[in-house]
Structures are given as structure tokens and as C-alpha cells.
């Protein structure tokens, strides 16, 4: 079993602990460090976590094999680099960094020190998304022509003025850093690298904080087009639809953590004018958080790389950087 220390015991960090506590033979949390220990002490006690004074203490602890980072975005790169230098495997919540050079530096550090790096894109462990990937691989959907998605909710209203999630340096392009990067990662998984973006972003709902309404047009290297919206001052909703040359596949709902269902629809080439009804596919319940952590643990135990220099986790940050540049320049921008 990989013995992990959780760094950051906020809402999402606690969710990661609960996902494997008493449920996994591959990974277990044995320690934690947080900036607000008094708020998390009871949770740590209930889940058998040793509270450590600092992140550095976790890196020095020989009883810890890996660190799981559920910390503010701007801290990720330096924390990953430090973990790699200490010989600890790293699971980092998304995004890996806030610019492509930083993300590449983090991935390179782990590669150079021979430790496993994973980034928390748990959508890839949804059975429905894996089924869409299969439908593309076997040609059932045909060629990918277009992808569209959104990931929205009332995030802008959850945090008070002065909270780090209202800091434009920590949360550039509004919902892109907390929500939109999940959709981008799913699109990369299904359609490959993104070549160029055109983006716009505004703060419309409140007189403080980050942008709440961000939208993007995407051009994929393979030729497909796409668009994505993240509105963080509205009711919860999310959706991803993939249009192929033979039909489409769609996922989406209000909740995004439970197991998704999938809708598919294909036209009949012998009867083009007959409108076909979508078919709904359901899947066995799964915890994507436990699945991603166990996938990381199995790779770490084998010292097998996951997130690598130049890989999707780094490219995702390059896309985010291009989105920011497009917003600033009010023009299309090629992804580095």
C-alpha cells in the first residue's frame, strides 16, 4: 500500500481522504498538513491522520511514500518540484501550474527524479467517457468533427471577498481554473491537442472577485472545432457533447461526481431523413476519486510515469495560458 500524506485539508482534500478511507488496498492516507490545522483536527483524528506541522515535514518523513496536493493553484509547481527532489511520488490536483513553463518544470522534475506524477483529472475514470473513447477508437462515431461543453455553477457566490478563490492571480479566467480545465482535459482525451483558441471573459454578476462568465472557441490539431463555456454565477450544470461523422455522444447533468449516464444518437445512412431517437446507456456505480488515486498508487508502486513532460497535463496548462492571452489581446492565439 502507498502511504500518502494529504497537503490541504479543505473540502476537496477531505473528499479525497473519504474516497479511499477503509476502501482501498492500494493507497491510504496516514498524515496531513494544512494551513488551518484547528479546522481540520477532528477530521484528521476520525480518519487516523497524523497532523504534521508543515509540508516540509511530510517530505522529510520516511513513513510517507507520496504526497497528495489539494492546495491553491499557484503553489502546485513548487510543491511538486520539492516533492520530486525529496523522492516522493506526487498526486497534484488540477491544474498542474498556471503557465506552461511552470507545468513543464514540474513534470520534468518528477521525470528526472524517477517519481510518479499524476494530476487530478478524475473525469477520465468515468465509464461513460471511456465508452465515448471506445466509440471513437472503433470507428462507431466516425471522425470527430466538433466538441462542445460547459461546466457552470454558483462558485462566485460561495466564497467571501478576500478569499483566495476570488484572487485573479490564483483563479485566472474565472471558472476555467476550477471547472473548465476538466472539460479541456476530457476534450484532449477524445480529440487530441488543441491548436488555437479565441476567448472572452468578464465579471458581470458581482462588484468583486474573478470573472464569472468565460467562453472559448477551440481549434484542434486534428481539424475538429469546439467551444466551451464556464459561468460561475448561475445554477449548477455541465455538459460535454462529441459530434462525429456518424453520430453524436453526450454526457451531462447537474452533479458531476456520481457515475454518469451516456446518450448516443446515430443517423441511418439508408434513411437520412428519418430522425433517430437517442439511446441512454447506464454504467455500474464507481468512485472516480478512488479510481484516480488507486491508478496513481499502482503506477507509483511500479515507478511508472503518468503525467510526463509535454503530456496532456502540461498541454492543458498551455491551453489555459493561450486562453488568458486571447482574452487580453482580444484575438485568436495559437497554443504553444
Beta strands, then each sheet from edge to edge (+ up, - down):
strand 1: 2-7
strand 2: 27-33
strand 3: 50-51
strand 4: 66-69
strand 5: 89-92
strand 6: 117-119
strand 7: 144-152
strand 8: 194-202
strand 9: 213-220
strand 10: 225-231
strand 11: 237-244
strand 12: 247-253
strand 13: 262-266
strand 14: 279-281
strand 15: 333-334
sheet 1: 3+ 2+ 1+ 4+ 5+ 6+
sheet 2: 14+ 13- 12+ 11- 7+ 10+ 9- 8+ 15-
end
